[in-house]
Amino acid sequence: MSRPVYIIDGSRTPFLKAQGGPGPFTPVDLAVQAGRPLLARQPFKSSDFDQVILGCVNVIADEVNPARVAALRLGMGEDMVAFGVQINCGSGMQSIDTAYRYIQAGQADMILAGGAEALSYSPLVFPQSGVRWFAGLATARTTLAKLAAFFKLRPSYFKPIIGLERGLTDPVTDLNMGQTAEVIAHLMGITREQADAYAVESHQRLANAQAQGFLKGEVETAFDRKGKYYDHDDGVRPDSSMEKLAKLKPAFERPWGQVTPGNSSQITDGACWTILASEDAVKKYGLKPKARIIDSAWSGLDPTVMGFGPVLSSNRLLKRNNMTIHDIETWEINEAFASQVLACLAAWKDDKFCREVLGLDGAAGEIDRAKLNVDGGAISLGHPVGTSGNRIVLHLVNAMHRLGTRRGVATECIGGGLGGAMLIETV
């Protein structure tokens, strides 16, 4: 049994740049802020969903299983099944993919799939040496043993480590994500100037989308507990320029590296939801689908070059559907780093790469930049890790409707050496 699966609607919060401390919303707060207006405008009850699936990487201790907590706070009923998925940067897309497979197989008719991430809530953790000292002190039984344990104390035991820093470092290669971007930039000959130019363009495109009102209906105003409201993605810098970006120092490989804070995705908080439904649900509730999910694909590769993930996963997806990159009219590639996106574009044009890595007869071809990330991406928006995959699918659908295009691909690289891609067709 294989049934068509439709994207009905979706919404997200503004993406809010981390400002050096916990932001106004936890992951569940964000999920609730994005979900309430979305559910309120539907012609069915929130309890009519079969499941809730939420991508979240940085789950905080007070919200274990944030999908279930969000579902309850959204009034979806005590019997609502809700669970989380985690595949690093692909978590938000994985929630859609998991929902897609459930509905396609006839095991569900309507699922709320999303992603929520508050990177500003990334914990501070003690070094392992400090943890072992605390453990020794706690397990000491006699006064003498406790004194002996206490005098082993070192000031370094209290130096905290930002959990996000460790989370963005691959434990197998010991390279952080920025360093992997440096690797593929070197392999594909991407220059600092090219990366900075791409970053400027990302900010300009998002600023234009905001000015033109292209994001209305997708971005919901969020209200914090103090009554302050947030109505736009606040990481955008409309005045970004090559001259300003050229002044920034490399973040990971000094002095010659080309990945800087200016041409990298931003550390951000945000949530996004997408409603998926079967044909039966569409008829039952009189829904108007926006798009149909045609297929999805995931690929693994060397974590050192994880940035090539979109090329491998998209290639698998297109080959399975007898398509080439030229059949795709609109693309969303998550902008982890400007050099990473540019390296992917270069790989598709490289005859040797396509033959040896993708198994093609030659170069796949060139993706027109006018078809790619038409309203900016994570460099200007930010990259709340568990959310981004959901956002790029939802925005791809909305952008295709605005542009009048039919086929689109949303794809991303994933920390740990993975890539994901989803093929969408407008209805």
N, C-alpha and C positions, 0 to 999 in steps of 0.2 A: 504494500500500500504506500503510495507516494502522492500526497496531496499538495496543491499550491498553497504557499504561505505568503501572506500580505502584510506590509507595513501600513498601519492605519493612521497613526499620529505619533507625536513625540514632543518633548520639550526639555529644556535644560535650564539650569541656573546661569547667571553670569559667572564667568570664570574669574576668580579673585586672586590676585597675586599675593603670595605669602610675604608678610611684612616683618619678619624677624621674630614672630611669636605665634601662638595659637590664634587662628582667625575667628571670625564671628560664628562660624558654623562647624559642627562635627560632620563626619560623613553621613550619618543618618539625618541630621538637620538639613543638609543639602538635598538628600533624596526626598525628604518630605516637602521642602520648598519647591522642588521641580515637579513633584507628583501631584500636589493638591490642585493646582489650576488645570493640569492635564486631565485628571480624572473628573473634575467638576464639569468639564465641557463635553463629556461623552454621553451618548444616549442609552447607557446601561449603568447598572450599579457597580461600584468598585468591587463588590463581593462576587461578581460574575466571572472574574478571572479564574483560571485553573491553577495558575502558579505565579510566583514572583521570583525572578532570578536577578541577582545583583552582583556586578563585578566590583571588587574592592581589594586593594593590595595592602594599604596601611590601615588595617582594622585596629581600632583603639580598644583598650581593655574594657571600657564601659559599654561597648556596643558589639559584643561578640555575636556573630551572625546578623550583621546589619540589615540584611534583606528582610528577615523576620521582624526585627524591631521597626523598620520602616513600614512594612505592611500593616502592622498593628496600629502604628501612629497615623497611617493613612485611612484607617477605618475599613480595612478590607476583610475583616472578620477573623475570629479566632481559629477557624478551620482552614485558613489560607495557608497552603504549603509555600514556604519561601526559603531559599537557600542562596549561598554565595558561590561564585566561581573566581578562580585566581590563576591567571597566566601572565603576570606582570603587565606590560603595556597593552596586551591584547584582551584584558579581562572584560572591558566593556563590550567588545565585539563578541567575545566568547559567550556572554550572556544572551546575545541575540542569536548566535549560532546554536546554542543549546536549546533555546526556545523554538527555533526554526526546525530542528530535528524532531522535537517532541510533537509539534503540530503536523509536520510532514508525515510522521509515522502514524498519526491518528490517535495519539495518546493525550492530546489536549487540543482545545479549540481557540483559546485566547490566553496569552501570557504577557505580563508586564516585565520587560527586560531592561536592565539599566546598568549604570555604573556610578559610583560615588567615591570621591576621594578628597580628603583634607590633608594635603601634604604638610600644611603648617602645624598639624598635630603629630608629626613624626616624633617619636619619643627620644629623650636623651637616655642613653644606656651607660652603665658603668663598664670599664674594661674588665676582661675576664680575671685579671689579677685581683681587682677589687672585689669582684663577686666571690672569688675563692676566699679572700680574707674575711668578708662578712660571714660566709658559711662556716669558716673555722671558729670565728668568735661565737656564732650562734650555737655551735655544737659542743663547745667547751663545757665540761661538766663541773669542774672544781674552780674555786677562786684562783688558785695558782695557774690553772690552765687558761682561764680567761685573761689573766694578766700577761701570760706568755704570748697569747694570741694578740692582745692589744698592742704590745710593744713591737709587733711585726708590721704595724701600720705604716704606710708610706703615703705622702701627699698625692702621688700619681694615681692612687687608687680612687681618688675622688674626681679625677678629670673625666668629665662625661664625653661620650662619643655620640654624635648625631646619628640616630638610627637610619635616617634617609641616606646618609653618606655610605654606610655599609650596605644598605639595600640596593644602591645603584652601582655596587662593585660586584663583578662576577666572581663567585668563589672558586671557580675552576681555573680561570685564566689570571685572576687577580687584577684585571683591568676594569676601570670604571667605564660607564657608558660613553663618556666624552673621549676617553682614550681609544675606544673601538671606532669612534667616528674619525679620529685622527688616522687610524690604520687604513680605513677604506678610502679616505681622502687622498692619502699617499698613493695607494694602489691605483686609483683612477685619475690621479693628476689634478685634483680639485685645488684651486688656489684660495688663499685668504680673501682676495678681492672678489672672487666669484661667490664665496660663501656670504660675505658682507652684503653684496648686491642682492642676493636672494633674500636675506633677512630684511633689508629695506623694503623690498617688494611685498613681503608678507605683511609688514606693518601698514603699508599703503593700501593694500587690498582690504585688510580688516577695517581700517579707518573709512574707506569708501563704502564698505558694506554697512557700517553703522550709520554713516551719513545718509545713505540712500534708503535706509529702513529695511534692508534685505533680511535682517535677523529678527524682525518682528514676527511673533507667532512661534518662534523657536526659543527665544530667550525670555524667561519669566522673571519678573521682579521678585527679589528675595527680601524678606523682612527679618531682622534679627530681634532678639528678645528686648532690646532697648528701643525698638521702634524705628531704627535706622533702616533705610532701604538701599538696595543695590540693583541697578537696572542695566548695567552694561559690563562687558569684559574690560577690566581696568588695566591690563598689561600692555595695551596698544600704545605705541609711541608714533603718532602721525608725523612728528618732526624728525624721525630717524633719518640719518643720512650716512653716506659713505665716509664723510669726514669725521663724524662723531664715532662711528664704529671703528675706524682705523686707530683711534686713540686707546682702545681697550687692549689689554695684554692677554695672551693666551692663558686659558684657564687650567690646562692639564699638562701641556708639553712645552714648557718654556725653554729657550726663547723662541723656538722656530715653529711651534704648533700654531694651527690656524683656527681652532675651536675656541671661541670667546663667549662670555656671557651674552654678548650682543647678537651672536648668530646661533644661539642654542635655544631650546624650548625653556619656558619659564616654570619655576616651581609654584604651583597653583592649586587652589581648591575649587571643586565644582562637581556637579552631578547632572546626569542626563537619563531620561527614560524613553523607551520606544515601545509602542503597542503592536504586537503581532497577532494575527488572527487567521483562522482557516476560512475557506469558502462558506462553510456552514455557519460560522459566526457572523460573517459579512451579511449573509441573507437574513439570519435571525434578528440581528439588531439594526439592519438597514445602514450598514457602514459604507463609507466611501474610501476604498483603499488608495493610498498614494503610490505604492510601488509593490512589486513582487520580488522576493528573494529567489534568484535563480540557482545559485550554488555558493559554496564557500570552500576554502582550502587553507590548510596549514602546512608549514614546512619547517624543517630543522636544518641548522647549519653550524659551522664552527662559531662558538661564542665570540671569538676574537673579531669576527667580521659580521656580527649580528645585524649590522645596518643594511646588509643586502637582503634581509628577510622579505621585504616587499617584492623584490624581483623574483625570488624563488617561488613564493606562494602565489603570486599573480600568474606566473608562467604555468604552474600546475593547474590553476583554475581555468585559464584560457584554453590550454590544450585539451582539457577534459570537455570543454564546451565548443570545441572546433572553432576557436576565435584567435585573433591576433590582437596586439595592442592597438592596431588601427581600427578595430571594430568598437573600441570604447570611446565614447564621446566626452565623458567627464570623469575626472580622477580626483580622489582624495588620498593623499599619502601623508600620514601623520609626520609632522615636522619635528622629529626628535632633535635633529641638528641640521642646519642648512647644508653642510658638507655631506651628510648622510643622504639627504634627498637627491642632491646633485650627483653623488656617486652612483645611486640607483639609476638615474637617467642616463649617466654615462655607460653603465653596465649594459643597459638595453641596446645601446648603440655599438657596443664593442663586439666585433666578430668573434674573437677568441673566447671571450667570456661566455657568449651565447652558445658557442659550439661545445666548449669543454664543461661548462657548469650547468647550462640549461638543456643541453642536448638538442639544440636547434640546428638547422642547416646553415645558419648565418646570423648576422645581427638581427635582432627583433625589430629595430627601428627606433624612431625618435618620437617621444611624447611631446606634443605641442604644449608649451607652457601656458598658453591661453586656456587650456582644458584642465589644468592642474591647480588644485587648491585656489579656486577662483576668488574666494573671500578670505584669503589668508589661512594661517594654520597655527600650530602650537608655538612657533617662534613669537608670534604676536598675541595669540590667545592664551597660551599656557598649556601645560601638559599634566593635568591631574591623572595620574597613571591609570587608575582603574576605570576612568571615565572616558578617556580620549577615543577608544575604539567605538564606543556607542555614539559619541558625538559625530565622528566622521561619517558614520552610516546615516544618521539622521540628517546631517547637513547635506550630504551627497544627494539624498532624495529631494530635499527642498531646493537645492541649487539646480538640479536637473529639471524640476518643474518650472522654475523661473526662466531657465535658459531654453526650454523646449527640447531637451535632449532625451534620448530613450534609454541608452545603456550606460552604466557607470560602474566603477570599481572603487571600493574603499579598502585600503591596505596599510599595514604598519609593520615596522620592525619591533622585535620583542626581546627584551633583555634575557640573556641566557642562551641566545642563538636560535631564535624562532622568528617566524613571520606568519601573518594571517592576511587573508584577502576575501572579500565578499563581492559577488556579482549581483547587481541590482538592475531591475528594469522598471521604468515608470509605467503606471496604469493610467 
